[in-house]
Amino acid sequence: MRHAAPLVAAMLAMVPTPVPKRLQARFDADRVYVEVRARNGATLEMYTDTGGGLLLSAAAATRLGLTVRTPVAPSEKPASGPGARVTDVPAFARDETAPPIPSDRPIAVVSKVAEIPGWPEQGDGILGQAWFAGHVWTWNYPAHRLTLRPDRWRPTGAARRMPIGFKSAGGKRELNFPRIVVQVDGRPLSLLLDTGAETLLTPQALAAIHDGEPAFRATSMIAQSVFEGWETAHPDWRVIEDAQMVTRSRMIEVPSVRIAGITVGPVWFTERTDASFHKFMSAMTDARVEGSLGGNALAGLVMTLDYPRAQAWFTCKAHCTVARAGT
């Protein structure tokens, strides 16, 4: 038995150490697309959205040789929504870096992948909360990198930790829409962590912001009642009327947002109805949310979301400040 320890050590040394996998990602105005390859050799560019669902365009389904059908079984309908069509999830290439799309139910098929009718089409589909679930991900916004981490990843350096909430019942995870609590104006604010939140600015909004970024960009969003509260309490905060194409929503510039002790800003928030967050989105999170935090607020950070352990880690890289311990 005295030789067991060296033998075990030698066996462990032979086990390959899991390594991070950098995805083929394209960062576009703080919104992230990834390139994935199906088993038949077709390449897809998919929009990634921690606050979204799973979608595939009809054109992509045709390119993949998939059969599109009207959902019949009750288990198919919740995934697709009323009136949608579905198809079986395509198989990924065996050597693909990205994790496969969950295949426990069909994926919804839409004629055009666009957040709002009239907005630009966005690639071949959307990879949402079910795709991110069960993994550890790092978004390095300044370096434009998206990395899939080994399950036993642990942070190094100056990363700041905070918990994230997920909707659960009976100790079992039901959905994987991440909720975080940030601080605005010295008060806690519960938000969906939404890397896919985006806006298409009107010409007058683009001219008013005048930051050199394109009109189609990442945004953060806030419920109307909170927007109006900020507007009343802070008449000096900039508001742009008629700021978003099609919806004509307003935007408000919040001077600073504190995330896990890191202050970022200014951050533009796009107005949404109260019902869109208080009723619709809050039904899918573990507690009520007042809006969403998008890539425009995360642009200077490195963010890791550990879905299995419900933890988030943030590191300040650019255009942000870190609070001293105890403040």
N, C-alpha and C positions, 0 to 999 in steps of 0.2 A: 504493500500500500504506500510505502514511502516514495515510490516513483510515480504516484498518481498525479501529483500536482504539476510536475514538469510535463507530463503527458497531456493533461488538460490544457495547460498553457500553450503547448505546441499546436493542439487541435484548434484552439481559439484563434491562434495566429494565422491559421489557414483559411478562416472564414473571412470573406471579403468585407471590408468596411463600406457601409452604404455611403454613397457620395451624392452631393446635390446634382440635380439635373436642370440645366438652364434651357428653358423653352425657346423656340423660335418666336420671339415676341416683337411686335411693333407698337411703339408708344406714339400716339397721335393726340396732341393737345391734352395729355394726361389721361387718355383713354387707351385701353390695351387690347390689341388683337393678337391671337396666336395662330400659328400655322401648324396644322396636324395632317397626318397622312393616313388615308384609309388603306385597307389591305389590298384593294384592287389597284392601288397606285395613285389614285386621285388625291390631290392636295386641296385642303379646305382652309380658308382664312375665317376664323371664328372670333366674334366679339366676346370678351370676357366680362362678366357682371356678377359680382357677389350678391347683388340685390335682385337678380333676375331669375328667369326660368331657363328651360332648354328648348331651343328652336332650331329648325333647319329650313332653309329656303327650298322652294319647289325646284328651282334650277339645280341646286346642289343635289337634291334627291335624284333627279334625272341623271346627273353626271355620275352618281354612284351606282346607278342601276337599281334603285330601290323602288319597291311597289308602294304607292301612296293609297291609303284607303280612308273611308269614313269610320270613325271609332264606333264599335258596337258593344264590346264588353264594358261593363260598368267600371272596371279597373283602368280602362284607357281614357275615359272621359275627364277625370280630374286633371290629368296631365296636359290635356290639350285645350280645354275650355270649350265653350259653346260654339258649335259650327265649324270647329277646326278639323283638319285632317291629320292623320298620323302615319308614321312608317316605322319599321323596325330600326333600331339603332345600328348604324354601320359599324363594321368591325375595323378596328385600328390596325395598322401595321405592327407586327410583333416587335420591331425594334423602335417603336415610337416612344419618344421621351415623355410626352404628355400622358396622363392617365386616361383610360378610356371613358367614353360617355357612359353613365350608368344605364344598364340595359334591362332593368327589372320591369320596365314598362315602355311602350312605344314613345317616340319623340314626336312632338307636334311639328307640322309642316305648314308654313305660311307662304303666300305668294311673294311677299317682299319683306325682308328683315329691316324694319325701320321703327324707331321708338314711337313716332307720331306720323300719321299719313301726311305726305308732303315733304317729309324730311329725307335726307340722302339715305340710300340703301347701304346697309352695313354688312358687307361680306356674305358668307355662306350660312351664317346662323349665330346663335348665342349659346355660350357655355355659362350656365348660372350656378345657383347655390348647390344643387345636387352634384355638380361636377367638382366643386371645390371641397365638398364634404369628405371627412376622413383623412385629410392630408394636411401637411404643413407647407405654407407658401410664403415666399418673400418677394415683395415688390420693391425694387430699388428704383424709385421714380427718377432721381437725378441721373442715374447711369442707364436708365431705360432697360432694365433687366427684370424678368420674371423667372423665379427659380422654385422648383419643387424640391423640398428638403426631405431628408430621411426622417422617418417617424420619430426617432429618438434625438432629433435636433435639440440643442440647447443654445441659448444666446451667449455671445461673448461681447466684451467691450462695454459701451455705455448705453446699451439699449434699455429703454424704460418699459416696464410691464404694466398691463392693465387687464382686467377680466373682460370677456365678451360674453353676451348672453345668447342662448339659443332656445327655441321653443321645445319644451320637453313635457312628457306626461308619464307618471309612474316610473320615473328614473330613466326613461328611454327618450332619446333624441327624436323629435318628430320632423323638424325642418332645420335648415342650416342658414337662415338669414341672420347675419351677425348684428347684434345690437351693442353699441358702446355708449358710454356717458362721457361727454366732454364738458368744458366750461365756457360759457359765453357771458360776458358782462358780470363775471363773478358768481354765476349761478350754474348748477348742473343742467345739462340738456341731453335728453335721451334721443339718440339718432340711430337709424339704420346705417351700417357701414357699407357703402354702396359704390364700389369701384366703377360701376357702369353708368352712374348718374351723368346726364349730359344735357346740353342745350344747343339750340341753333339760334344765334343772336340775330336780331333785326339789324339793318344797316345803322340805324341811329344808336342802338346799344353798343355795337362794335366801335363806332366812332367815339362814343362817350367813354368807354373803357380804355381804348387806345393803348393796348399793351403789346401789339405786334403779333398776337396769337390769332388763329383762324376763328371764323364765326361758329363753326361746329366744334364744340369743345366740352370738356368736363365741367360739371357744376356741382354745387351742393344745393339742397332743397329744404324748404321750411314751410310749415303749415301757415295758412293765412292769419290765424289768430295770433300766432307768435310774431309773424312779420309785422302785423299792425301794432303789437305791443312794443316791439323794437322801434318802430317808426315814431310812436308817441313819446317814448322815453328818451330817444336820441334823435332829435330833429337834425343833428349835424351828420348823421350817417347818410351816405349817398343812396338815393333811390332812383332807379331808371324805370320809367313807365314804358309799356309796350316793348318789352325787352326781348321777348322770345317769339320766333316765327310760328305762325299758325295759332298758338294759344293766346298770344299777346300778354303773357304773364309779366309781372314786374320782377325786378331784382333789387336786392339791398346789399350794400357792402358792409360787412361786419369787420371792424378793425382788427380783432384778434380772436383766435380760438385756441383754447388750451387742451391738448391731447396728451394724456399721461405725463403731465408736467412739462410738456414742450409747447411753446407758444408759436403758432403760425398765423399768418395773415398779412394783409387783409384777405378776406374770403367772401366771394360773392355767393349769395343764396338766392335761388329762384323760387318764387311764390307758388304754392300748390294749395288746393282746397284742403280744409281741415279733414274732410272725409277720406281723402286719398291716403292720409297717414293715420289718423285716429281710428278709422274703421277698417279700411282695406289692408294697409300694411301692418298695422298693429295686430291683426288677427293671425299673422304669420311670424311674429316675434314673441319673445318671452315676456315682454312688458310693453307698455305704450311707447310709441316713438312720435316725435314732433317733426321729423324731417329726415333727411339723409345727408351723410358726409361723403363727398365725392373726391375724385382725383385732384380737383383744383385746390383742395385743402391739404392734400397729401403730397403735393408736387416736390417739396423739399425734404421728404422723409424716406427712410427705409422702413418698411412695415412688414412684419411677419405675423401671419395669422395661423395659430395652431388650433385647428378645428377639433381634434380629438380631446385636447385638454382645455378648450374654451379660454385660451389666453391670446393676447396680442402684445407685440413688442414693437417699439418705435425708436428710431435713432434719428437725431437731427443732423441733416447734411447741408442744407442750404436754405437761406431766407427763413430761419427759425431760431428760437432761443430756448435754452434749457434752464428750468428753474433750479435753484440750489436746493439741496436736501432740506426738508422741513418747511419749504415755502409753497 
